[in-house]
């Protein structure tokens, strides 16, 4: 729904990592196969450890080659995320089937010379993906267990032990990567939050009547959107920042209009109506918040199309902007302004409910009625703290 810019960055990073993975997979797999089975046997010395190829192995080669156009197709269609799973599952299952067919048909002791399985485990942390790491480590181990049970050969304990050691190393690397990414993300979030709150403080100095308004709107909106279940936890923080900045465009509006104690003229109200566009332009280069720019741009649009700045209506209005509009309206009604005193919570509730289907999204008004008791509690706690 949102996060298009961030999604694009993640997609590009996944694609780059997938390309590294494919180079490692094919380079090491075919490089090992060529050296171990075709070059070393031509050397003037004899090595008992050098294995022999059988016709079934060429079936694996064919499968690997056929996977290349599939990988290319998936990357072209922005589905790189699936490639690593398809390659691992296909390669592991094919190997399992071929090894069982080959060793069940003769009396040879089981010997696996496939180094690529070890490489996949060791390099699985490059995706910084716990699900893939668990699939690779547990899936490869399960493959050897199945081989050992079917062939009744205890020698599979050796590759399992090797896999266990490499899995521990890979696990350490993965969780170090995850910790590093988390530390960077936390640092960025704190810097961004500090910047946002600093900007809001500047706006509140310009318009004292909005003091605390942005923070309350953001908190109300977060409580409301959480009830809808439409946002993940990591998305809520950027939605919160966008809500804090929903009125940032008012910095552009003259103090004489913002603080005017009487009714605004049409010309003055036209100036007020510019603040969503100005605010949206102010954040269009801010990473993370730009994904929620419609919260700022559309929070004065109405469900019936009579809002501003673009006169959007119904589902044309961004969902999160519709959430913000209810929160914004509720706090505006229950806050004192230069031209009137605050109305009661009950009066605000009545106005929001009566605006269902005209000013507000009917479904969100239903959700608002559910969270209203929480809003009342929040309102009381907020003012109890600020009044001390």
Buried (B, 14 or more C-beta within 10 A) or exposed (E): EBBEBBEEEEBEEBBEBBBEBBEBBBEBBBEBBEEBBEEBEEEEEEEEEEBEEEEBBEBBEEBBEEBEEBBEEBBEEEBBBEBBBBBBEBBBEBBBEBBBEBBEEEEEEBEBEBBBBBBBBBBBBBBBBBEBBBBBBEBBBEBBEBBBEBBEBEBBEEBBEBBEEBBEEBBEBBBEBBEEEEEEEEEEBEEBBEEBBEBBEEBBEBBEEBBBBBBBBBBBBBBBBBBBEBBEEEBBBBBBBBBBBBBBBBBBBEEEBBBBEEEBEEEBEEBBBBBBBBBBBBBEEBEBBBBBBBBBBBBBBBBBBEBBBBEBBEEEBBBBBBBBBBBBBBBBBBBEBEEEEBBEBEEBBEBBBEBBEEBBBEEBBEBBEEBBEBBBEBBEEBBEEEEE
